[in-house]
């Protein structure tokens, strides 16, 4: 009877081969999970080491299918519902409407915008430095053709940052999903941002010679 009972236990139990298969599957899942976690950390490191600050993606719809609303976005905006049209590349004397500039960002533009002082003669040196940089870059290499420079008539803002942290900024750099604010002209920092994001928009279109 004991012998028969032992056989019954072996038949109803889990075979060593089955245990090995389960252990093998668990090991594979653990390796896959570790690789996935490593990729997440790597992407996070790359994102955090990129110039500027990442800001929430507010979508990329075109009017009239959506309505532009930049109240919860950065200023200048770095994503969101925008116009089917866009601004011309290069240097602008007047501010560019948000719904136009966001479309340029979608196509890989980097936009440099500066706060106007409202006082005649004040800030001219900053504007001249920015003009000189944009003209020089666009003249020396075609890959910089999607640079835009324009004045910005509103206070700069970044989600999660207080007004006290942004009020003194004079320059805003934007690319799709990215912004950087500067309190003074810093060519090295501006170039680093431009080189990181120029021509890397969500849409690849031949809108720039």
BAFI-3210 file (N, C-alpha, C; in Angstrom, 3 decimals, decimal comma, padded with zeros to 6 digits):
// residues 209
n [1|2|3|4|5|6|7|8|9|10|11|12|13|14|15|16|17|18|19|20|21|22|23|24|25|26|27|28|29|30|31|32|33|34|35|36|37|38|39|40|41|42|43|44|45|46|47|48|49|50|51|52|53|54|55|56|57|58|59|60|61|62|63|64|65|66|67|68|69|70|71|72|73|74|75|76|77|78|79|80|81|82|83|84|85|86|87|88|89|90|91|92|93|94|95|96|97|98|99|100|101|102|103|104|105|106|107|108|109|110|111|112|113|114|115|116|117|118|119|120|121|122|123|124|125|126|127|128|129|130|131|132|133|134|135|136|137|138|139|140|141|142|143|144|145|146|147|148|149|150|151|152|153|154|155|156|157|158|159|160|161|162|163|164|165|166|167|168|169|170|171|172|173|174|175|176|177|178|179|180|181|182|183|184|185|186|187|188|189|190|191|192|193|194|195|196|197|198|199|200|201|202|203|204|205|206|207|208|209]
n.u [000,834|001,944|003,791|002,177|000,915|003,060|003,637|001,322|001,610|003,837|002,839|000,860|002,323|004,654|006,736|010,332|011,304|009,317|009,491|012,035|011,514|009,785|011,462|013,341|011,784|011,124|013,656|014,242|012,238|013,061|015,510|014,632|013,060|015,042|016,613|014,725|014,288|016,820|016,960|015,006|016,190|018,457|017,348|016,168|018,426|019,694|017,735|017,716|020,257|020,266|020,235|018,500|015,056|012,747|009,375|005,850|004,181|001,761|000,244|-000,360|-002,209|-003,996|-005,539|-008,757|-009,537|-008,823|-008,535|-006,330|-004,693|-002,792|-002,461|-001,729|000,786|004,304|005,747|007,529|005,358|005,994|004,786|001,573|-001,817|-001,984|-001,649|-002,333|-000,640|002,652|005,452|007,853|011,267|014,213|015,065|012,869|011,066|008,829|006,722|005,934|002,940|001,719|000,441|001,508|004,320|004,566|003,988|006,236|008,141|007,345|008,268|010,958|012,255|014,330|013,667|014,565|013,775|013,345|012,969|011,409|012,413|010,902|011,863|013,407|016,433|017,374|018,605|019,534|022,099|021,927|020,048|021,459|023,612|022,259|021,122|023,465|024,522|022,520|022,446|025,063|025,215|023,190|024,275|026,600|026,094|023,800|022,208|021,304|019,156|016,595|016,471|015,015|014,539|013,051|011,224|009,607|006,555|005,442|005,581|008,054|007,577|007,683|006,410|005,984|007,917|008,418|007,271|009,217|011,483|011,664|011,256|013,459|014,591|015,843|016,030|014,525|014,746|013,392|012,425|010,721|008,914|010,804|012,541|014,555|015,666|017,370|019,309|021,070|023,092|024,543|026,560|027,707|025,989|023,596|024,273|024,686|022,107|020,811|022,248|021,572|018,878|018,039|016,401|015,191|012,516|009,072|007,978|009,225|009,796|010,225|010,544|012,388|015,018]
n.v [-001,200|001,194|001,574|001,951|004,264|006,048|006,157|007,415|009,920|010,860|010,994|012,963|015,170|017,934|017,715|017,486|018,447|020,226|022,139|023,152|024,306|026,409|027,885|028,644|030,303|032,328|033,364|034,418|036,384|038,016|038,960|040,376|042,328|043,654|044,689|046,383|048,198|049,279|050,599|052,552|054,062|054,910|056,464|058,407|059,570|060,567|062,399|064,149|065,169|066,607|069,853|072,620|072,451|069,805|069,953|069,378|067,554|068,994|068,095|067,954|068,831|070,354|073,471|073,881|071,725|071,553|073,677|076,279|076,486|077,792|078,167|076,334|075,731|076,123|079,422|080,990|078,718|075,148|073,112|071,816|072,490|073,955|076,368|075,586|076,983|078,568|080,396|082,381|081,396|082,679|086,092|088,057|091,095|091,622|090,211|086,681|084,966|082,572|080,217|079,937|079,721|077,342|075,435|075,650|074,630|071,979|071,168|071,080|073,432|075,740|078,221|081,439|083,773|087,050|089,236|092,326|095,541|097,839|100,324|102,826|102,150|100,562|097,384|096,986|095,976|093,284|092,370|092,833|091,084|088,625|088,749|088,816|086,265|084,511|085,259|084,610|081,805|080,829|081,607|080,150|077,404|075,178|073,599|075,109|076,521|076,518|078,204|080,705|084,050|086,335|089,041|088,861|089,420|088,781|087,751|085,319|081,823|078,730|075,512|074,535|076,239|079,200|082,628|084,289|082,905|083,096|085,699|087,374|086,497|087,025|085,882|083,333|080,008|077,718|074,431|071,589|070,414|071,323|073,782|076,639|079,134|082,201|084,592|086,344|087,081|084,218|082,682|080,119|078,444|078,886|077,959|075,267|074,388|074,853|073,126|070,694|070,334|071,336|070,792|068,427|067,872|066,673|066,248|065,648|067,710|069,340|072,270|074,208|075,794]
n.w [000,000|000,803|-001,188|-003,457|-002,677|-002,666|-005,391|-006,281|-005,154|-006,521|-009,112|-008,840|-008,100|-008,846|-011,564|-011,802|-014,264|-015,054|-013,061|-013,630|-016,135|-015,382|-013,716|-015,590|-017,246|-015,416|-014,966|-017,501|-017,691|-015,601|-016,591|-018,870|-017,615|-016,177|-018,252|-019,436|-017,338|-017,180|-019,647|-019,279|-017,229|-018,633|-020,718|-019,156|-018,039|-020,336|-021,138|-018,930|-019,080|-021,376|-022,966|-021,411|-020,208|-019,927|-020,916|-020,364|-022,962|-024,890|-026,965|-030,583|-032,444|-035,253|-035,891|-037,511|-035,947|-033,324|-030,420|-029,755|-026,651|-024,349|-021,665|-019,708|-020,439|-021,174|-021,430|-023,842|-025,706|-026,055|-027,335|-028,417|-029,597|-032,814|-035,520|-039,011|-040,631|-040,599|-039,179|-040,971|-041,414|-039,796|-038,971|-037,084|-036,743|-035,301|-032,695|-032,778|-033,349|-031,009|-031,986|-034,493|-034,168|-032,722|-034,642|-036,261|-034,479|-034,396|-036,827|-036,451|-035,765|-033,932|-031,687|-030,802|-028,466|-027,158|-024,363|-024,652|-023,635|-023,551|-023,290|-025,049|-026,623|-024,582|-023,990|-026,519|-027,088|-026,391|-028,269|-030,619|-030,296|-030,419|-032,959|-034,512|-033,951|-034,968|-037,697|-038,396|-037,949|-039,667|-042,048|-042,303|-042,341|-043,758|-042,153|-040,095|-040,946|-039,924|-037,772|-035,710|-034,765|-032,569|-030,980|-027,726|-026,238|-023,750|-020,242|-019,434|-018,734|-016,964|-016,427|-013,066|-012,118|-010,225|-010,523|-009,540|-010,167|-012,869|-013,716|-014,171|-016,476|-019,749|-022,225|-024,126|-025,128|-027,343|-028,301|-029,698|-027,007|-025,201|-023,250|-022,475|-020,274|-020,152|-018,379|-019,396|-022,298|-023,529|-025,411|-025,729|-024,272|-025,656|-028,217|-027,602|-026,962|-029,417|-031,186|-030,089|-030,682|-033,172|-036,254|-035,410|-035,103|-034,775|-037,250|-040,486|-042,923|-046,107|-045,653|-045,537|-047,129]
ca.u [000,000|002,826|004,411|001,179|000,693|004,201|003,453|000,252|002,153|004,712|002,010|000,131|003,236|005,257|007,944|011,537|011,411|008,391|010,078|013,134|010,934|009,280|012,608|013,936|010,921|011,291|014,960|014,127|011,441|013,894|016,481|013,892|012,690|016,259|016,975|013,756|014,565|018,052|016,651|014,289|017,194|019,314|016,594|016,017|019,718|019,886|016,808|018,107|021,520|020,058|020,111|017,172|014,131|011,642|008,063|004,815|003,702|000,350|-000,392|000,137|-003,310|-004,083|-006,839|-009,805|-009,918|-008,579|-008,460|-005,086|-004,825|-001,426|-002,456|-001,022|002,023|005,370|005,705|006,777|004,959|006,882|003,937|000,162|-002,621|-001,400|-002,173|-001,751|000,432|003,797|006,221|009,041|012,499|015,090|014,922|011,599|011,045|007,631|006,453|005,297|001,825|002,021|-000,060|002,396|005,663|004,518|004,069|007,656|008,835|006,994|009,080|012,371|012,841|014,708|013,258|015,172|012,924|013,906|012,054|011,619|012,466|009,916|012,572|014,217|017,869|017,707|018,568|020,002|023,289|021,461|019,416|022,509|024,341|021,421|021,054|024,745|024,653|021,598|022,924|026,317|024,930|022,412|025,124|027,742|025,705|022,381|021,437|020,762|018,162|015,356|016,573|014,130|014,757|011,934|010,915|008,508|005,910|004,845|006,534|008,400|007,069|007,977|005,618|006,727|008,814|007,708|007,565|010,490|012,570|011,661|011,050|014,687|015,077|015,761|016,045|013,907|015,059|012,409|012,336|009,530|008,993|011,997|012,701|015,620|015,587|018,667|019,255|022,006|023,577|025,542|026,614|027,994|024,756|022,621|024,724|024,481|020,682|020,513|022,819|020,897|017,481|017,709|016,012|014,796|011,100|008,258|007,689|010,341|009,226|011,179|010,029|013,522|016,005]
ca.v [000,000|002,358|001,751|002,546|005,637|006,815|006,390|008,403|011,233|011,306|011,343|014,209|016,255|018,689|017,036|018,340|019,111|021,358|023,155|023,764|025,194|027,605|028,671|029,239|031,413|033,410|033,979|035,224|037,563|038,893|039,613|041,348|043,431|044,404|045,452|047,460|049,197|049,955|051,529|053,689|054,885|055,521|057,533|059,477|060,241|061,345|063,527|065,100|065,780|067,454|071,263|073,124|071,700|069,135|070,430|068,429|067,617|069,375|067,646|068,524|068,983|071,565|074,132|074,107|070,495|071,784|075,095|076,573|076,895|077,715|078,607|075,336|075,408|077,099|080,620|080,585|077,298|074,199|072,107|072,165|072,755|075,089|076,725|074,860|077,817|078,729|081,613|082,243|081,227|083,840|087,135|088,787|092,350|091,622|088,917|085,643|084,342|081,248|079,104|079,788|079,258|075,939|074,615|075,610|073,699|070,627|070,869|071,040|074,753|076,248|079,627|082,302|084,939|087,912|090,189|093,724|096,354|098,915|101,591|103,031|102,054|099,572|096,021|096,922|095,128|091,897|092,072|092,783|089,829|087,529|088,883|088,414|084,806|083,845|085,510|083,869|080,374|080,558|081,858|079,233|075,997|075,070|072,901|076,104|077,348|076,558|079,104|081,866|085,030|087,276|089,565|088,176|090,491|088,303|087,194|083,918|080,939|077,301|074,757|074,129|077,305|080,387|083,859|084,811|082,171|083,354|087,116|088,046|085,929|087,918|085,086|082,008|079,099|076,640|073,384|070,818|069,765|071,739|075,229|077,111|080,572|082,782|085,946|087,152|086,436|083,176|082,043|078,692|077,781|078,982|077,033|073,900|074,107|074,785|071,922|069,511|070,166|071,840|069,794|067,180|067,954|065,465|066,099|065,928|068,290|070,210|073,652|075,096|075,519]
ca.w [000,000|000,875|-002,509|-004,351|-002,243|-003,145|-006,834|-006,456|-004,817|-007,618|-010,276|-008,612|-007,794|-009,953|-012,003|-011,835|-015,561|-015,061|-012,193|-014,381|-017,145|-014,697|-013,278|-016,781|-017,666|-014,443|-015,209|-018,726|-017,343|-014,768|-017,474|-019,681|-016,729|-015,863|-019,452|-019,566|-016,301|-017,571|-020,733|-018,689|-016,555|-019,648|-021,368|-018,179|-017,927|-021,560|-021,107|-017,903|-019,446|-022,545|-022,589|-021,111|-019,376|-020,612|-020,484|-020,798|-024,341|-024,908|-028,200|-031,839|-033,388|-036,057|-035,944|-036,510|-035,239|-031,899|-030,069|-029,031|-025,255|-023,828|-020,272|-018,893|-021,135|-020,934|-022,279|-025,034|-025,687|-026,721|-027,974|-028,308|-030,791|-033,515|-036,841|-040,150|-041,160|-039,718|-039,381|-041,823|-040,657|-039,831|-037,952|-037,099|-036,002|-034,479|-032,041|-033,588|-032,631|-030,462|-032,794|-035,648|-033,780|-032,307|-035,855|-036,639|-033,581|-034,828|-038,007|-036,113|-035,537|-032,616|-031,674|-029,788|-028,250|-026,126|-023,752|-025,023|-022,422|-023,586|-023,153|-026,237|-026,432|-023,562|-024,510|-027,907|-027,188|-026,362|-029,555|-031,642|-030,114|-030,906|-034,420|-035,075|-033,846|-035,900|-039,064|-038,612|-038,052|-040,888|-043,205|-042,412|-042,484|-044,098|-041,125|-039,172|-041,633|-039,152|-036,629|-035,710|-033,702|-032,506|-029,647|-027,045|-025,466|-022,501|-019,275|-019,629|-017,684|-017,086|-015,441|-011,879|-011,690|-009,765|-011,260|-009,032|-010,823|-014,319|-014,029|-014,608|-017,746|-020,900|-023,451|-024,069|-026,232|-027,390|-029,305|-029,346|-025,711|-024,460|-023,104|-021,607|-020,025|-019,835|-017,834|-020,156|-023,506|-023,277|-026,731|-025,594|-023,827|-026,744|-029,266|-027,130|-027,122|-030,856|-031,776|-029,551|-031,098|-034,507|-037,262|-034,757|-034,776|-034,968|-038,681|-041,396|-044,131|-046,795|-045,620|-045,314|-048,188]
c.u [000,874|003,455|003,448|000,944|001,837|004,097|002,404|000,768|003,031|003,911|001,336|001,042|003,753|006,581|009,134|011,689|010,516|008,910|011,197|012,613|010,443|010,431|013,283|013,124|011,054|012,614|014,919|013,351|012,249|014,904|015,811|013,524|013,902|016,696|016,035|013,999|015,828|017,820|015,933|015,262|018,077|018,614|016,409|017,300|019,985|019,009|017,262|019,408|021,401|019,887|018,668|016,360|013,070|010,329|007,000|004,386|002,201|-000,350|000,114|-000,955|-003,270|-005,486|-007,420|-010,230|-009,674|-008,486|-007,173|-005,374|-003,468|-001,331|-001,716|000,312|003,125|005,074|007,135|006,430|005,936|006,112|002,508|-000,518|-002,092|-002,020|-001,578|-000,621|001,580|004,521|007,387|010,270|013,368|014,762|013,619|011,717|009,865|007,445|005,702|004,150|002,165|001,633|000,756|003,734|005,671|004,598|005,516|008,442|008,576|007,842|010,580|013,040|013,354|014,438|013,912|014,283|013,445|012,844|012,406|011,530|011,364|010,544|013,528|015,715|018,300|017,588|019,076|021,199|022,900|020,883|020,470|023,337|023,554|021,289|022,345|024,926|023,783|022,057|024,176|026,047|024,198|023,261|026,211|027,349|024,197|021,566|020,844|019,647|016,850|015,479|015,613|014,504|013,616|011,807|009,730|007,850|005,345|005,925|006,819|007,865|007,439|007,138|006,481|007,718|007,995|008,092|008,898|011,679|012,687|011,592|012,288|015,248|014,862|015,645|015,351|014,302|014,016|012,660|011,119|009,759|010,140|012,070|013,915|015,486|016,952|018,487|020,191|022,440|024,713|025,626|026,858|026,734|023,698|022,983|024,470|023,021|020,325|021,001|022,143|019,554|017,150|017,450|015,623|013,341|010,365|007,942|008,917|009,752|010,236|010,689|011,145|014,585|017,360]
c.v [001,257|002,665|002,414|004,000|006,539|007,125|007,457|009,803|011,755|011,723|012,703|015,387|016,951|018,045|017,995|019,090|020,351|022,505|023,890|024,741|026,480|028,510|029,368|030,442|032,604|034,135|034,881|036,501|038,550|039,656|040,692|042,567|044,300|045,262|046,637|048,572|049,982|050,967|052,755|054,631|055,615|056,681|058,706|060,271|061,113|062,585|064,587|065,806|066,667|068,905|071,648|072,203|071,040|069,674|069,477|068,657|067,865|068,993|068,382|068,665|070,303|072,151|073,937|072,837|070,615|073,289|075,357|077,062|076,692|078,121|077,625|074,936|076,330|078,340|081,016|079,097|076,424|073,051|072,606|072,330|074,009|075,275|075,824|075,646|077,915|080,020|081,343|082,114|082,465|084,829|087,906|090,056|092,404|090,254|087,970|085,029|082,917|080,120|078,904|079,178|077,803|075,018|074,540|074,637|072,259|070,194|070,910|072,376|074,876|077,745|080,332|083,536|085,738|088,875|091,591|094,570|097,399|100,292|101,738|102,970|101,012|098,174|095,892|095,985|093,661|091,503|091,952|091,515|088,654|087,568|088,396|086,908|084,097|084,042|084,695|082,382|080,044|080,759|080,817|077,786|075,909|074,377|073,854|076,942|077,450|077,357|080,286|082,753|086,036|087,845|088,817|089,161|090,071|087,850|085,727|083,088|079,501|076,569|074,302|075,161|078,533|081,595|084,448|084,144|082,511|084,840|087,794|087,495|086,925|087,166|083,759|081,233|077,987|075,710|072,568|070,094|070,215|073,261|075,512|078,621|081,077|084,210|086,898|086,376|085,481|082,334|080,542|077,916|077,791|077,996|075,589|073,495|073,938|073,470|070,647|069,261|070,635|070,677|068,445|067,236|066,660|065,206|066,483|066,402|069,237|071,659|074,668|074,788|075,119]
c.w [000,000|-000,475|-003,467|-004,002|-002,723|-004,609|-007,080|-006,167|-005,948|-008,827|-010,077|-008,328|-009,043|-010,310|-011,991|-013,153|-015,624|-014,193|-012,911|-015,440|-016,520|-014,260|-014,451|-017,251|-016,725|-014,644|-016,437|-018,437|-016,514|-015,611|-018,312|-018,843|-016,405|-017,042|-019,623|-018,570|-016,642|-018,682|-020,215|-018,006|-017,557|-020,320|-020,421|-018,022|-019,138|-021,542|-020,122|-018,253|-020,684|-022,100|-022,286|-020,228|-020,240|-020,053|-021,031|-022,246|-024,319|-026,211|-029,413|-032,878|-034,130|-035,948|-037,346|-035,757|-033,735|-031,663|-029,285|-027,612|-024,594|-022,359|-019,365|-019,496|-020,652|-021,772|-022,584|-024,995|-026,459|-027,355|-027,894|-029,656|-031,475|-034,901|-037,920|-040,806|-040,180|-040,052|-040,319|-040,931|-040,796|-038,727|-038,160|-036,263|-035,031|-033,829|-032,967|-032,787|-032,190|-031,404|-034,076|-035,233|-033,332|-033,523|-036,355|-035,769|-033,985|-036,017|-037,722|-035,916|-034,108|-032,658|-030,493|-029,662|-027,059|-025,618|-024,219|-023,761|-022,379|-023,452|-024,328|-025,908|-025,417|-024,159|-025,929|-028,064|-027,208|-027,717|-030,652|-031,519|-030,684|-032,427|-035,074|-035,052|-034,868|-037,342|-039,370|-038,811|-039,348|-042,139|-043,392|-042,659|-042,703|-043,011|-040,095|-039,801|-040,843|-037,847|-036,808|-034,525|-033,742|-031,099|-029,051|-026,076|-024,109|-021,522|-019,611|-018,463|-018,003|-016,042|-014,270|-011,374|-011,288|-010,614|-010,813|-009,718|-012,302|-014,677|-014,586|-015,916|-018,878|-022,218|-023,184|-025,316|-026,212|-028,569|-028,903|-028,013|-024,830|-024,388|-022,219|-021,484|-019,582|-019,329|-018,556|-021,395|-023,155|-024,551|-026,636|-025,215|-024,924|-027,858|-028,867|-027,299|-028,596|-031,448|-031,290|-030,221|-032,515|-035,460|-036,656|-034,299|-035,061|-036,431|-039,506|-042,721|-044,777|-046,832|-045,435|-046,366|-047,626]
res [x|x|x|x|x|x|x|x|x|x|x|x|x|x|x|x|x|x|x|x|x|x|x|x|x|x|x|x|x|x|x|x|x|x|x|x|x|x|x|x|x|x|x|x|x|x|x|x|x|x|x|x|x|x|x|x|x|x|x|x|x|x|x|x|x|x|x|x|x|x|x|x|x|x|x|x|x|x|x|x|x|x|x|x|x|x|x|x|x|x|x|x|x|x|x|x|x|x|x|x|x|x|x|x|x|x|x|x|x|x|x|x|x|x|x|x|x|x|x|x|x|x|x|x|x|x|x|x|x|x|x|x|x|x|x|x|x|x|x|x|x|x|x|x|x|x|x|x|x|x|x|x|x|x|x|x|x|x|x|x|x|x|x|x|x|x|x|x|x|x|x|x|x|x|x|x|x|x|x|x|x|x|x|x|x|x|x|x|x|x|x|x|x|x|x|x|x|x|x|x|x|x|x|x|x|x|x|x|x]
***
